Amino acid sequence: MQARFVQENLIFTGDDTAMATFMLSVIGAFAEFERALIRAR
């Protein structure tokens, strides 16, 4: 599986490197935070 973020020029190919795992975790955390803010409104 491959995830591509075009605007940020990031490509995750499924290799479990430490940096790829970290970046996906950070992106996921921001997405959850934004969703919580939208729900709170």
mmCIF entry with sequence, helices, sheets and N, C-alpha, C, O atoms, coordinates in Angstrom:
data_MODEL
# 
_entry.id   MODEL 
# 
_entity.id                         1 
_entity.type                       polymer 
_entity.pdbx_number_of_molecules   1 
# 
_entity_poly.entity_id                      1 
_entity_poly.type                           'polypeptide(L)' 
_entity_poly.nstd_linkage                   no 
_entity_poly.nstd_monomer                   no 
_entity_poly.pdbx_seq_one_letter_code       MQARFVQENLIFTGDDTAMATFMLSVIGAFAEFERALIRAR 
_entity_poly.pdbx_seq_one_letter_code_can   MQARFVQENLIFTGDDTAMATFMLSVIGAFAEFERALIRAR 
_entity_poly.pdbx_strand_id                 A 
# 
loop_
_entity_poly_seq.entity_id 
_entity_poly_seq.num 
_entity_poly_seq.mon_id 
_entity_poly_seq.hetero 
1 1  MET n 
1 2  GLN n 
1 3  ALA n 
1 4  ARG n 
1 5  PHE n 
1 6  VAL n 
1 7  GLN n 
1 8  GLU n 
1 9  ASN n 
1 10 LEU n 
1 11 ILE n 
1 12 PHE n 
1 13 THR n 
1 14 GLY n 
1 15 ASP n 
1 16 ASP n 
1 17 THR n 
1 18 ALA n 
1 19 MET n 
1 20 ALA n 
1 21 THR n 
1 22 PHE n 
1 23 MET n 
1 24 LEU n 
1 25 SER n 
1 26 VAL n 
1 27 ILE n 
1 28 GLY n 
1 29 ALA n 
1 30 PHE n 
1 31 ALA n 
1 32 GLU n 
1 33 PHE n 
1 34 GLU n 
1 35 ARG n 
1 36 ALA n 
1 37 LEU n 
1 38 ILE n 
1 39 ARG n 
1 40 ALA n 
1 41 ARG n 
# 
_struct_asym.id          A 
_struct_asym.entity_id   1 
# 
_struct_conf.conf_type_id            HELX_P 
_struct_conf.id                      HELX_P1 
_struct_conf.pdbx_PDB_helix_id       AA1 
_struct_conf.beg_label_comp_id       ALA 
_struct_conf.beg_label_asym_id       A 
_struct_conf.beg_label_seq_id        18 
_struct_conf.pdbx_beg_PDB_ins_code   ? 
_struct_conf.end_label_comp_id       ALA 
_struct_conf.end_label_asym_id       A 
_struct_conf.end_label_seq_id        40 
_struct_conf.pdbx_end_PDB_ins_code   ? 
_struct_conf.beg_auth_comp_id        ALA 
_struct_conf.beg_auth_asym_id        A 
_struct_conf.beg_auth_seq_id         18 
_struct_conf.end_auth_comp_id        ALA 
_struct_conf.end_auth_asym_id        A 
_struct_conf.end_auth_seq_id         40 
_struct_conf.pdbx_PDB_helix_class    1 
_struct_conf.details                 ? 
_struct_conf.pdbx_PDB_helix_length   23 
# 
_struct_conf_type.id          HELX_P 
_struct_conf_type.criteria    ? 
_struct_conf_type.reference   ? 
# 
_struct_sheet.id               AA1 
_struct_sheet.type             ? 
_struct_sheet.number_strands   2 
_struct_sheet.details          ? 
# 
_struct_sheet_order.sheet_id     AA1 
_struct_sheet_order.range_id_1   1 
_struct_sheet_order.range_id_2   2 
_struct_sheet_order.offset       ? 
_struct_sheet_order.sense        anti-parallel 
# 
loop_
_struct_sheet_range.sheet_id 
_struct_sheet_range.id 
_struct_sheet_range.beg_label_comp_id 
_struct_sheet_range.beg_label_asym_id 
_struct_sheet_range.beg_label_seq_id 
_struct_sheet_range.pdbx_beg_PDB_ins_code 
_struct_sheet_range.end_label_comp_id 
_struct_sheet_range.end_label_asym_id 
_struct_sheet_range.end_label_seq_id 
_struct_sheet_range.pdbx_end_PDB_ins_code 
_struct_sheet_range.beg_auth_comp_id 
_struct_sheet_range.beg_auth_asym_id 
_struct_sheet_range.beg_auth_seq_id 
_struct_sheet_range.end_auth_comp_id 
_struct_sheet_range.end_auth_asym_id 
_struct_sheet_range.end_auth_seq_id 
AA1 1 ALA A 3  ? PHE A 5  ? ALA A 3  PHE A 5  
AA1 2 LEU A 10 ? PHE A 12 ? LEU A 10 PHE A 12 
# 
loop_
_atom_site.group_PDB 
_atom_site.id 
_atom_site.type_symbol 
_atom_site.label_atom_id 
_atom_site.label_alt_id 
_atom_site.label_comp_id 
_atom_site.label_asym_id 
_atom_site.label_entity_id 
_atom_site.label_seq_id 
_atom_site.pdbx_PDB_ins_code 
_atom_site.Cartn_x 
_atom_site.Cartn_y 
_atom_site.Cartn_z 
_atom_site.occupancy 
_atom_site.B_iso_or_equiv 
_atom_site.pdbx_formal_charge 
_atom_site.auth_seq_id 
_atom_site.auth_comp_id 
_atom_site.auth_asym_id 
_atom_site.auth_atom_id 
_atom_site.pdbx_PDB_model_num 
ATOM 1   N N  . MET A 1 1  ? 0.844   -1.183 0.000  1.00 0.00 ? 1  MET A N  1 
ATOM 2   C CA . MET A 1 1  ? 0.000   0.000  0.000  1.00 0.00 ? 1  MET A CA 1 
ATOM 3   C C  . MET A 1 1  ? 0.887   1.244  0.000  1.00 0.00 ? 1  MET A C  1 
ATOM 4   O O  . MET A 1 1  ? 1.955   1.261  0.613  1.00 0.00 ? 1  MET A O  1 
ATOM 5   N N  . GLN A 1 2  ? 0.439   2.253  -0.678 1.00 0.00 ? 2  GLN A N  1 
ATOM 6   C CA . GLN A 1 2  ? 1.218   3.482  -0.779 1.00 0.00 ? 2  GLN A CA 1 
ATOM 7   C C  . GLN A 1 2  ? 0.319   4.674  -0.480 1.00 0.00 ? 2  GLN A C  1 
ATOM 8   O O  . GLN A 1 2  ? -0.796  4.769  -0.994 1.00 0.00 ? 2  GLN A O  1 
ATOM 9   N N  . ALA A 1 3  ? 0.809   5.574  0.349  1.00 0.00 ? 3  ALA A N  1 
ATOM 10  C CA . ALA A 1 3  ? 0.084   6.814  0.644  1.00 0.00 ? 3  ALA A CA 1 
ATOM 11  C C  . ALA A 1 3  ? 0.916   7.968  0.102  1.00 0.00 ? 3  ALA A C  1 
ATOM 12  O O  . ALA A 1 3  ? 2.122   8.047  0.335  1.00 0.00 ? 3  ALA A O  1 
ATOM 13  N N  . ARG A 1 4  ? 0.252   8.858  -0.622 1.00 0.00 ? 4  ARG A N  1 
ATOM 14  C CA . ARG A 1 4  ? 0.959   9.996  -1.222 1.00 0.00 ? 4  ARG A CA 1 
ATOM 15  C C  . ARG A 1 4  ? 0.261   11.286 -0.815 1.00 0.00 ? 4  ARG A C  1 
ATOM 16  O O  . ARG A 1 4  ? -0.948  11.433 -0.999 1.00 0.00 ? 4  ARG A O  1 
ATOM 17  N N  . PHE A 1 5  ? 1.023   12.211 -0.266 1.00 0.00 ? 5  PHE A N  1 
ATOM 18  C CA . PHE A 1 5  ? 0.542   13.537 0.079  1.00 0.00 ? 5  PHE A CA 1 
ATOM 19  C C  . PHE A 1 5  ? 1.169   14.497 -0.930 1.00 0.00 ? 5  PHE A C  1 
ATOM 20  O O  . PHE A 1 5  ? 2.334   14.874 -0.798 1.00 0.00 ? 5  PHE A O  1 
ATOM 21  N N  . VAL A 1 6  ? 0.394   14.886 -1.931 1.00 0.00 ? 6  VAL A N  1 
ATOM 22  C CA . VAL A 1 6  ? 0.918   15.631 -3.070 1.00 0.00 ? 6  VAL A CA 1 
ATOM 23  C C  . VAL A 1 6  ? 1.409   17.014 -2.667 1.00 0.00 ? 6  VAL A C  1 
ATOM 24  O O  . VAL A 1 6  ? 2.516   17.413 -3.028 1.00 0.00 ? 6  VAL A O  1 
ATOM 25  N N  . GLN A 1 7  ? 0.593   17.743 -1.923 1.00 0.00 ? 7  GLN A N  1 
ATOM 26  C CA . GLN A 1 7  ? 0.945   19.121 -1.581 1.00 0.00 ? 7  GLN A CA 1 
ATOM 27  C C  . GLN A 1 7  ? 2.221   19.182 -0.735 1.00 0.00 ? 7  GLN A C  1 
ATOM 28  O O  . GLN A 1 7  ? 3.030   20.096 -0.897 1.00 0.00 ? 7  GLN A O  1 
ATOM 29  N N  . GLU A 1 8  ? 2.400   18.220 0.158  1.00 0.00 ? 8  GLU A N  1 
ATOM 30  C CA . GLU A 1 8  ? 3.580   18.209 1.025  1.00 0.00 ? 8  GLU A CA 1 
ATOM 31  C C  . GLU A 1 8  ? 4.758   17.475 0.405  1.00 0.00 ? 8  GLU A C  1 
ATOM 32  O O  . GLU A 1 8  ? 5.858   17.489 0.956  1.00 0.00 ? 8  GLU A O  1 
ATOM 33  N N  . ASN A 1 9  ? 4.532   16.824 -0.754 1.00 0.00 ? 9  ASN A N  1 
ATOM 34  C CA . ASN A 1 9  ? 5.550   16.045 -1.448 1.00 0.00 ? 9  ASN A CA 1 
ATOM 35  C C  . ASN A 1 9  ? 6.090   14.915 -0.579 1.00 0.00 ? 9  ASN A C  1 
ATOM 36  O O  . ASN A 1 9  ? 7.300   14.702 -0.503 1.00 0.00 ? 9  ASN A O  1 
ATOM 37  N N  . LEU A 1 10 ? 5.171   14.184 0.085  1.00 0.00 ? 10 LEU A N  1 
ATOM 38  C CA . LEU A 1 10 ? 5.533   13.036 0.908  1.00 0.00 ? 10 LEU A CA 1 
ATOM 39  C C  . LEU A 1 10 ? 4.953   11.775 0.287  1.00 0.00 ? 10 LEU A C  1 
ATOM 40  O O  . LEU A 1 10 ? 3.799   11.764 -0.144 1.00 0.00 ? 10 LEU A O  1 
ATOM 41  N N  . ILE A 1 11 ? 5.748   10.714 0.239  1.00 0.00 ? 11 ILE A N  1 
ATOM 42  C CA . ILE A 1 11 ? 5.289   9.430  -0.266 1.00 0.00 ? 11 ILE A CA 1 
ATOM 43  C C  . ILE A 1 11 ? 5.686   8.358  0.744  1.00 0.00 ? 11 ILE A C  1 
ATOM 44  O O  . ILE A 1 11 ? 6.856   8.240  1.109  1.00 0.00 ? 11 ILE A O  1 
ATOM 45  N N  . PHE A 1 12 ? 4.696   7.573  1.194  1.00 0.00 ? 12 PHE A N  1 
ATOM 46  C CA . PHE A 1 12 ? 4.946   6.468  2.104  1.00 0.00 ? 12 PHE A CA 1 
ATOM 47  C C  . PHE A 1 12 ? 4.650   5.174  1.356  1.00 0.00 ? 12 PHE A C  1 
ATOM 48  O O  . PHE A 1 12 ? 3.522   4.954  0.916  1.00 0.00 ? 12 PHE A O  1 
ATOM 49  N N  . THR A 1 13 ? 5.653   4.323  1.212  1.00 0.00 ? 13 THR A N  1 
ATOM 50  C CA . THR A 1 13 ? 5.524   3.137  0.374  1.00 0.00 ? 13 THR A CA 1 
ATOM 51  C C  . THR A 1 13 ? 5.222   1.867  1.159  1.00 0.00 ? 13 THR A C  1 
ATOM 52  O O  . THR A 1 13 ? 5.136   0.794  0.561  1.00 0.00 ? 13 THR A O  1 
ATOM 53  N N  . GLY A 1 14 ? 5.060   1.950  2.453  1.00 0.00 ? 14 GLY A N  1 
ATOM 54  C CA . GLY A 1 14 ? 4.763   0.767  3.237  1.00 0.00 ? 14 GLY A CA 1 
ATOM 55  C C  . GLY A 1 14 ? 5.974   0.204  3.956  1.00 0.00 ? 14 GLY A C  1 
ATOM 56  O O  . GLY A 1 14 ? 5.839   -0.712 4.767  1.00 0.00 ? 14 GLY A O  1 
ATOM 57  N N  . ASP A 1 15 ? 7.158   0.737  3.675  1.00 0.00 ? 15 ASP A N  1 
ATOM 58  C CA . ASP A 1 15 ? 8.327   0.289  4.426  1.00 0.00 ? 15 ASP A CA 1 
ATOM 59  C C  . ASP A 1 15 ? 8.233   0.839  5.837  1.00 0.00 ? 15 ASP A C  1 
ATOM 60  O O  . ASP A 1 15 ? 7.863   1.997  6.033  1.00 0.00 ? 15 ASP A O  1 
ATOM 61  N N  . ASP A 1 16 ? 8.558   0.036  6.793  1.00 0.00 ? 16 ASP A N  1 
ATOM 62  C CA . ASP A 1 16 ? 8.372   0.428  8.191  1.00 0.00 ? 16 ASP A CA 1 
ATOM 63  C C  . ASP A 1 16 ? 9.626   1.071  8.767  1.00 0.00 ? 16 ASP A C  1 
ATOM 64  O O  . ASP A 1 16 ? 10.174  0.594  9.760  1.00 0.00 ? 16 ASP A O  1 
ATOM 65  N N  . THR A 1 17 ? 10.075  2.145  8.147  1.00 0.00 ? 17 THR A N  1 
ATOM 66  C CA . THR A 1 17 ? 11.204  2.868  8.715  1.00 0.00 ? 17 THR A CA 1 
ATOM 67  C C  . THR A 1 17 ? 10.708  3.698  9.891  1.00 0.00 ? 17 THR A C  1 
ATOM 68  O O  . THR A 1 17 ? 9.524   4.026  9.978  1.00 0.00 ? 17 THR A O  1 
ATOM 69  N N  . ALA A 1 18 ? 11.595  4.023  10.766 1.00 0.00 ? 18 ALA A N  1 
ATOM 70  C CA . ALA A 1 18 ? 11.217  4.786  11.956 1.00 0.00 ? 18 ALA A CA 1 
ATOM 71  C C  . ALA A 1 18 ? 10.671  6.161  11.580 1.00 0.00 ? 18 ALA A C  1 
ATOM 72  O O  . ALA A 1 18 ? 9.701   6.626  12.178 1.00 0.00 ? 18 ALA A O  1 
ATOM 73  N N  . MET A 1 19 ? 11.285  6.814  10.594 1.00 0.00 ? 19 MET A N  1 
ATOM 74  C CA . MET A 1 19 ? 10.852  8.154  10.188 1.00 0.00 ? 19 MET A CA 1 
ATOM 75  C C  . MET A 1 19 ? 9.466   8.104  9.545  1.00 0.00 ? 19 MET A C  1 
ATOM 76  O O  . MET A 1 19 ? 8.639   8.974  9.817  1.00 0.00 ? 19 MET A O  1 
ATOM 77  N N  . ALA A 1 20 ? 9.197   7.124  8.711  1.00 0.00 ? 20 ALA A N  1 
ATOM 78  C CA . ALA A 1 20 ? 7.888   7.000  8.061  1.00 0.00 ? 20 ALA A CA 1 
ATOM 79  C C  . ALA A 1 20 ? 6.803   6.765  9.105  1.00 0.00 ? 20 ALA A C  1 
ATOM 80  O O  . ALA A 1 20 ? 5.734   7.371  9.033  1.00 0.00 ? 20 ALA A O  1 
ATOM 81  N N  . THR A 1 21 ? 7.062   5.904  10.060 1.00 0.00 ? 21 THR A N  1 
ATOM 82  C CA . THR A 1 21 ? 6.089   5.632  11.121 1.00 0.00 ? 21 THR A CA 1 
ATOM 83  C C  . THR A 1 21 ? 5.838   6.883  11.946 1.00 0.00 ? 21 THR A C  1 
ATOM 84  O O  . THR A 1 21 ? 4.692   7.178  12.284 1.00 0.00 ? 21 THR A O  1 
ATOM 85  N N  . PHE A 1 22 ? 6.883   7.621  12.275 1.00 0.00 ? 22 PHE A N  1 
ATOM 86  C CA . PHE A 1 22 ? 6.747   8.847  13.040 1.00 0.00 ? 22 PHE A CA 1 
ATOM 87  C C  . PHE A 1 22 ? 5.912   9.883  12.290 1.00 0.00 ? 22 PHE A C  1 
ATOM 88  O O  . PHE A 1 22 ? 4.998   10.479 12.860 1.00 0.00 ? 22 PHE A O  1 
ATOM 89  N N  . MET A 1 23 ? 6.229   10.097 11.000 1.00 0.00 ? 23 MET A N  1 
ATOM 90  C CA . MET A 1 23 ? 5.512   11.098 10.201 1.00 0.00 ? 23 MET A CA 1 
ATOM 91  C C  . MET A 1 23 ? 4.029   10.756 10.081 1.00 0.00 ? 23 MET A C  1 
ATOM 92  O O  . MET A 1 23 ? 3.182   11.640 10.202 1.00 0.00 ? 23 MET A O  1 
ATOM 93  N N  . LEU A 1 24 ? 3.709   9.496  9.847  1.00 0.00 ? 24 LEU A N  1 
ATOM 94  C CA . LEU A 1 24 ? 2.306   9.106  9.747  1.00 0.00 ? 24 LEU A CA 1 
ATOM 95  C C  . LEU A 1 24 ? 1.587   9.300  11.086 1.00 0.00 ? 24 LEU A C  1 
ATOM 96  O O  . LEU A 1 24 ? 0.415   9.676  11.111 1.00 0.00 ? 24 LEU A O  1 
ATOM 97  N N  . SER A 1 25 ? 2.274   9.049  12.178 1.00 0.00 ? 25 SER A N  1 
ATOM 98  C CA . SER A 1 25 ? 1.676   9.262  13.500 1.00 0.00 ? 25 SER A CA 1 
ATOM 99  C C  . SER A 1 25 ? 1.394   10.738 13.743 1.00 0.00 ? 25 SER A C  1 
ATOM 100 O O  . SER A 1 25 ? 0.333   11.088 14.261 1.00 0.00 ? 25 SER A O  1 
ATOM 101 N N  . VAL A 1 26 ? 2.322   11.596 13.380 1.00 0.00 ? 26 VAL A N  1 
ATOM 102 C CA . VAL A 1 26 ? 2.145   13.038 13.567 1.00 0.00 ? 26 VAL A CA 1 
ATOM 103 C C  . VAL A 1 26 ? 1.000   13.552 12.693 1.00 0.00 ? 26 VAL A C  1 
ATOM 104 O O  . VAL A 1 26 ? 0.157   14.318 13.160 1.00 0.00 ? 26 VAL A O  1 
ATOM 105 N N  . ILE A 1 27 ? 0.970   13.135 11.433 1.00 0.00 ? 27 ILE A N  1 
ATOM 106 C CA . ILE A 1 27 ? -0.102  13.556 10.533 1.00 0.00 ? 27 ILE A CA 1 
ATOM 107 C C  . ILE A 1 27 ? -1.457  13.074 11.052 1.00 0.00 ? 27 ILE A C  1 
ATOM 108 O O  . ILE A 1 27 ? -2.437  13.817 11.011 1.00 0.00 ? 27 ILE A O  1 
ATOM 109 N N  . GLY A 1 28 ? -1.513  11.846 11.536 1.00 0.00 ? 28 GLY A N  1 
ATOM 110 C CA . GLY A 1 28 ? -2.750  11.309 12.099 1.00 0.00 ? 28 GLY A CA 1 
ATOM 111 C C  . GLY A 1 28 ? -3.201  12.062 13.339 1.00 0.00 ? 28 GLY A C  1 
ATOM 112 O O  . GLY A 1 28 ? -4.394  12.290 13.535 1.00 0.00 ? 28 GLY A O  1 
ATOM 113 N N  . ALA A 1 29 ? -2.248  12.446 14.173 1.00 0.00 ? 29 ALA A N  1 
ATOM 114 C CA . ALA A 1 29 ? -2.592  13.190 15.387 1.00 0.00 ? 29 ALA A CA 1 
ATOM 115 C C  . ALA A 1 29 ? -3.179  14.556 15.042 1.00 0.00 ? 29 ALA A C  1 
ATOM 116 O O  . ALA A 1 29 ? -4.151  14.986 15.662 1.00 0.00 ? 29 ALA A O  1 
ATOM 117 N N  . PHE A 1 30 ? -2.600  15.239 14.061 1.00 0.00 ? 30 PHE A N  1 
ATOM 118 C CA . PHE A 1 30 ? -3.148  16.531 13.641 1.00 0.00 ? 30 PHE A CA 1 
ATOM 119 C C  . PHE A 1 30 ? -4.539  16.373 13.042 1.00 0.00 ? 30 PHE A C  1 
ATOM 120 O O  . PHE A 1 30 ? -5.412  17.211 13.267 1.00 0.00 ? 30 PHE A O  1 
ATOM 121 N N  . ALA A 1 31 ? -4.746  15.313 12.288 1.00 0.00 ? 31 ALA A N  1 
ATOM 122 C CA . ALA A 1 31 ? -6.066  15.079 11.691 1.00 0.00 ? 31 ALA A CA 1 
ATOM 123 C C  . ALA A 1 31 ? -7.116  14.851 12.773 1.00 0.00 ? 31 ALA A C  1 
ATOM 124 O O  . ALA A 1 31 ? -8.222  15.385 12.687 1.00 0.00 ? 31 ALA A O  1 
ATOM 125 N N  . GLU A 1 32 ? -6.778  14.065 13.785 1.00 0.00 ? 32 GLU A N  1 
ATOM 126 C CA . GLU A 1 32 ? -7.711  13.833 14.892 1.00 0.00 ? 32 GLU A CA 1 
ATOM 127 C C  . GLU A 1 32 ? -7.994  15.133 15.652 1.00 0.00 ? 32 GLU A C  1 
ATOM 128 O O  . GLU A 1 32 ? -9.136  15.386 16.035 1.00 0.00 ? 32 GLU A O  1 
ATOM 129 N N  . PHE A 1 33 ? -6.978  15.946 15.871 1.00 0.00 ? 33 PHE A N  1 
ATOM 130 C CA . PHE A 1 33 ? -7.142  17.211 16.571 1.00 0.00 ? 33 PHE A CA 1 
ATOM 131 C C  . PHE A 1 33 ? -8.073  18.146 15.805 1.00 0.00 ? 33 PHE A C  1 
ATOM 132 O O  . PHE A 1 33 ? -8.967  18.753 16.395 1.00 0.00 ? 33 PHE A O  1 
ATOM 133 N N  . GLU A 1 34 ? -7.867  18.263 14.493 1.00 0.00 ? 34 GLU A N  1 
ATOM 134 C CA . GLU A 1 34 ? -8.720  19.127 13.671 1.00 0.00 ? 34 GLU A CA 1 
ATOM 135 C C  . GLU A 1 34 ? -10.161 18.632 13.688 1.00 0.00 ? 34 GLU A C  1 
ATOM 136 O O  . GLU A 1 34 ? -11.092 19.434 13.762 1.00 0.00 ? 34 GLU A O  1 
ATOM 137 N N  . ARG A 1 35 ? -10.349 17.329 13.620 1.00 0.00 ? 35 ARG A N  1 
ATOM 138 C CA . ARG A 1 35 ? -11.703 16.767 13.639 1.00 0.00 ? 35 ARG A CA 1 
ATOM 139 C C  . ARG A 1 35 ? -12.393 17.062 14.978 1.00 0.00 ? 35 ARG A C  1 
ATOM 140 O O  . ARG A 1 35 ? -13.584 17.369 15.011 1.00 0.00 ? 35 ARG A O  1 
ATOM 141 N N  . ALA A 1 36 ? -11.646 16.967 16.066 1.00 0.00 ? 36 ALA A N  1 
ATOM 142 C CA . ALA A 1 36 ? -12.210 17.275 17.376 1.00 0.00 ? 36 ALA A CA 1 
ATOM 143 C C  . ALA A 1 36 ? -12.619 18.752 17.459 1.00 0.00 ? 36 ALA A C  1 
ATOM 144 O O  . ALA A 1 36 ? -13.657 19.082 18.032 1.00 0.00 ? 36 ALA A O  1 
ATOM 145 N N  . LEU A 1 37 ? -11.793 19.635 16.881 1.00 0.00 ? 37 LEU A N  1 
ATOM 146 C CA . LEU A 1 37 ? -12.148 21.062 16.875 1.00 0.00 ? 37 LEU A CA 1 
ATOM 147 C C  . LEU A 1 37 ? -13.421 21.316 16.070 1.00 0.00 ? 37 LEU A C  1 
ATOM 148 O O  . LEU A 1 37 ? -14.272 22.110 16.472 1.00 0.00 ? 37 LEU A O  1 
ATOM 149 N N  . ILE A 1 38 ? -13.540 20.643 14.945 1.00 0.00 ? 38 ILE A N  1 
ATOM 150 C CA . ILE A 1 38 ? -14.743 20.826 14.116 1.00 0.00 ? 38 ILE A CA 1 
ATOM 151 C C  . ILE A 1 38 ? -15.985 20.331 14.860 1.00 0.00 ? 38 ILE A C  1 
ATOM 152 O O  . ILE A 1 38 ? -17.034 20.973 14.814 1.00 0.00 ? 38 ILE A O  1 
ATOM 153 N N  . ARG A 1 39 ? -15.869 19.214 15.531 1.00 0.00 ? 39 ARG A N  1 
ATOM 154 C CA . ARG A 1 39 ? -17.016 18.683 16.295 1.00 0.00 ? 39 ARG A CA 1 
ATOM 155 C C  . ARG A 1 39 ? -17.401 19.601 17.449 1.00 0.00 ? 39 ARG A C  1 
ATOM 156 O O  . ARG A 1 39 ? -18.579 19.711 17.789 1.00 0.00 ? 39 ARG A O  1 
ATOM 157 N N  . ALA A 1 40 ? -16.413 20.260 18.053 1.00 0.00 ? 40 ALA A N  1 
ATOM 158 C CA . ALA A 1 40 ? -16.687 21.127 19.206 1.00 0.00 ? 40 ALA A CA 1 
ATOM 159 C C  . ALA A 1 40 ? -17.451 22.396 18.806 1.00 0.00 ? 40 ALA A C  1 
ATOM 160 O O  . ALA A 1 40 ? -18.099 23.025 19.643 1.00 0.00 ? 40 ALA A O  1 
ATOM 161 N N  . ARG A 1 41 ? -17.373 22.759 17.551 1.00 0.00 ? 41 ARG A N  1 
ATOM 162 C CA . ARG A 1 41 ? -18.063 23.978 17.102 1.00 0.00 ? 41 ARG A CA 1 
ATOM 163 C C  . ARG A 1 41 ? -19.485 23.731 16.987 1.00 0.00 ? 41 ARG A C  1 
ATOM 164 O O  . ARG A 1 41 ? -20.241 24.631 16.622 1.00 0.00 ? 41 ARG A O  1 
# 
